[in-house]
Amino acid sequence: MNNHLIDILILTHNHKKFIANCLDTILDQKTNFIFKILILDDFSNDGTNDILEKYKYNHKDKIELYYNETNQGVIKSVKYLATKLKSKYITFLDGD
């Protein structure tokens, strides 16, 4: 059973310099509802995935992490993330 109100979708590609700040900003929000962060890394090669794995490990209840095995671009990546939606509302944020 779905128990969260909003899915926050984030696409990343080589956002090593920015992704931690993006996730910290979301995770620091005080809300009266449950949210999930769905992240798709579009085949980064700068270490973004290492940062994402640490956040996933520390926030298992909030973060779902997916990876493209090759660079797919925005359109295909958004279509894929759309198949993972489970909430009443969605929002989309850039990873940088």
Contacts in CASP RR format, 6 or more apart in sequence:
PFRMAT RR
TARGET T0000
AUTHOR 0000-0000-0000
METHOD contacts of the structure
MODEL  1
MNNHLIDILILTHNHKKFIANCLDTILDQKTNFIFKILILDDFSNDGTND
ILEKYKYNHKDKIELYYNETNQGVIKSVKYLATKLKSKYITFLDGD
2 86 0 8 1.000
2 87 0 8 1.000
3 34 0 8 1.000
4 33 0 8 1.000
4 34 0 8 1.000
4 35 0 8 1.000
4 36 0 8 1.000
4 86 0 8 1.000
4 87 0 8 1.000
5 33 0 8 1.000
5 34 0 8 1.000
5 35 0 8 1.000
5 87 0 8 1.000
5 88 0 8 1.000
5 89 0 8 1.000
6 33 0 8 1.000
6 35 0 8 1.000
6 36 0 8 1.000
6 87 0 8 1.000
6 88 0 8 1.000
6 89 0 8 1.000
6 90 0 8 1.000
6 91 0 8 1.000
7 35 0 8 1.000
7 36 0 8 1.000
7 37 0 8 1.000
7 38 0 8 1.000
7 84 0 8 1.000
7 85 0 8 1.000
7 86 0 8 1.000
7 87 0 8 1.000
7 89 0 8 1.000
7 90 0 8 1.000
7 91 0 8 1.000
8 26 0 8 1.000
8 35 0 8 1.000
8 36 0 8 1.000
8 37 0 8 1.000
8 38 0 8 1.000
8 90 0 8 1.000
8 91 0 8 1.000
8 92 0 8 1.000
8 93 0 8 1.000
9 38 0 8 1.000
9 40 0 8 1.000
9 78 0 8 1.000
9 81 0 8 1.000
9 85 0 8 1.000
9 90 0 8 1.000
9 91 0 8 1.000
9 92 0 8 1.000
9 93 0 8 1.000
10 22 0 8 1.000
10 37 0 8 1.000
10 38 0 8 1.000
10 39 0 8 1.000
10 40 0 8 1.000
10 92 0 8 1.000
10 93 0 8 1.000
10 94 0 8 1.000
10 95 0 8 1.000
11 39 0 8 1.000
11 40 0 8 1.000
11 42 0 8 1.000
11 74 0 8 1.000
11 77 0 8 1.000
11 78 0 8 1.000
11 81 0 8 1.000
11 94 0 8 1.000
11 95 0 8 1.000
12 19 0 8 1.000
12 39 0 8 1.000
12 40 0 8 1.000
12 41 0 8 1.000
12 42 0 8 1.000
12 44 0 8 1.000
12 48 0 8 1.000
12 52 0 8 1.000
12 95 0 8 1.000
13 41 0 8 1.000
13 42 0 8 1.000
13 43 0 8 1.000
13 44 0 8 1.000
13 48 0 8 1.000
13 71 0 8 1.000
13 73 0 8 1.000
14 44 0 8 1.000
14 45 0 8 1.000
14 46 0 8 1.000
14 48 0 8 1.000
15 22 0 8 1.000
15 44 0 8 1.000
15 46 0 8 1.000
15 48 0 8 1.000
15 95 0 8 1.000
15 96 0 8 1.000
16 44 0 8 1.000
16 46 0 8 1.000
16 47 0 8 1.000
16 48 0 8 1.000
16 51 0 8 1.000
17 96 0 8 1.000
18 95 0 8 1.000
18 96 0 8 1.000
19 48 0 8 1.000
19 51 0 8 1.000
19 52 0 8 1.000
19 95 0 8 1.000
19 96 0 8 1.000
20 51 0 8 1.000
20 55 0 8 1.000
22 93 0 8 1.000
22 94 0 8 1.000
22 95 0 8 1.000
22 96 0 8 1.000
23 37 0 8 1.000
23 55 0 8 1.000
23 63 0 8 1.000
26 37 0 8 1.000
26 93 0 8 1.000
27 37 0 8 1.000
27 59 0 8 1.000
27 62 0 8 1.000
35 62 0 8 1.000
35 87 0 8 1.000
36 62 0 8 1.000
36 63 0 8 1.000
36 64 0 8 1.000
36 86 0 8 1.000
36 87 0 8 1.000
37 59 0 8 1.000
37 62 0 8 1.000
37 63 0 8 1.000
37 64 0 8 1.000
38 64 0 8 1.000
38 66 0 8 1.000
38 81 0 8 1.000
38 84 0 8 1.000
38 85 0 8 1.000
39 52 0 8 1.000
39 63 0 8 1.000
39 64 0 8 1.000
39 65 0 8 1.000
39 66 0 8 1.000
40 66 0 8 1.000
40 67 0 8 1.000
40 68 0 8 1.000
40 77 0 8 1.000
40 80 0 8 1.000
40 81 0 8 1.000
41 48 0 8 1.000
41 49 0 8 1.000
41 52 0 8 1.000
41 65 0 8 1.000
41 66 0 8 1.000
41 67 0 8 1.000
41 68 0 8 1.000
42 68 0 8 1.000
42 71 0 8 1.000
42 72 0 8 1.000
42 73 0 8 1.000
42 74 0 8 1.000
42 77 0 8 1.000
43 67 0 8 1.000
43 68 0 8 1.000
43 69 0 8 1.000
43 70 0 8 1.000
43 71 0 8 1.000
43 72 0 8 1.000
49 67 0 8 1.000
52 65 0 8 1.000
53 65 0 8 1.000
55 63 0 8 1.000
56 63 0 8 1.000
56 65 0 8 1.000
64 84 0 8 1.000
66 80 0 8 1.000
66 81 0 8 1.000
66 84 0 8 1.000
68 76 0 8 1.000
68 77 0 8 1.000
68 80 0 8 1.000
72 80 0 8 1.000
78 92 0 8 1.000
END
